[in-house]
Amino acid sequence: MKHTKKTSTKFNHKTRRFLTLAAVKTALGALPVVYLLIMCNAMLGQEQEEVPYFLEDFADGDATDGSPVTWEVIPMWGATSSAEVVRRSYTLTTEGRSVISPIEPVLIGDVSIRLLVRGLNQQPGTIMVSSHWQNEGDDSYMAGVNDHGLTLWEGNGTPTPKMIQFKFDGSFNPWGDKDIYIQFDVVGKKLSLTAWAYGAKKPSRPQISATASTILPPGRVGITVADATIAVRSFNAIRIGNSLPPTLSWERVERGVLRFTIPSGYLLQSSQTMGALQWIDHQGAGTIEVNLSEPAKFFRLRTQ
């Protein structure tokens, strides 16, 4: 996953440092062709600071260049959709239900999702923000905002998910003449949702909160809408507390061979370039040995 230094005027963030690829290359020494996607352990013990998984404001005009993440459009159940950056906003148009989601990082656990968005439809629907999502049909946590109010769900995004709490309040219409801030926090089974209009004061506490029935494994984050056009001004995913992804551990067995230790529930993937859309799965659990004569330079973990 590629990290780019960015700033945001939407929210106040204190960032922590990540190991750059250059630093990893230096650390590997005798293995200069291999790059591992490793996070700096200096983050431990500094839970008071907000650590971004990524900060996205679409200022570079490209949502697919991996800076800071690569976004993809995922039509659901036969929908047709398209998305592009227009005047520093990621604009999605869909007939049927579609998801926009970054393809990396895929291992997002406890998270505070914070976005600035506006619905551009004349016939408003629900803008749903999701976390812990794996694939189409899988369960996730979801927060919904529409012209009626705020909703929290858990389920697989079908028309009948588990509605765990609902609150009407017409002041949070994302389809009006103002952008809307949405903050969706997930810590374990605790879900909370805060929404307020651009230019208004942020509420001192979430307007709605609930407890899910189970803790889902880390997964992807994203936005879901149906039969709508939305403009996403910014989308920030902030690590909460001590939520850290598993460590990609490795050791050199012999020249040209690495042995990886794979955490339970994860797969090892590799690619020739970090911006690749297709990563190769290395089958196996526990420990896996990889011969570096194979076309692989970058390694990462993903959930099974």
Salt bridges, closest charged atoms under 4 A:
GLU49 OE1 - ARG16 NE 3.67
GLU50 OE1 - HIS13 ND1 3.13
GLU50 OE2 - ARG114 NH2 2.84
GLU56 OE1 - LYS6 NZ 3.55
ASP57 OD1 - LYS6 NZ 2.98
GLU72 OE2 - ARG220 NH2 2.71
ASP147 OD1 - HIS148 NE2 3.97
ASP179 OD1 - ARG118 NE 2.73
ASP179 OD2 - ARG233 NE 3.02
GLU251 OE2 - ARG259 NH1 3.11
ASP281 OD2 - ARG302 NH2 2.99
GLU289 OE2 - ARG259 NH2 2.75
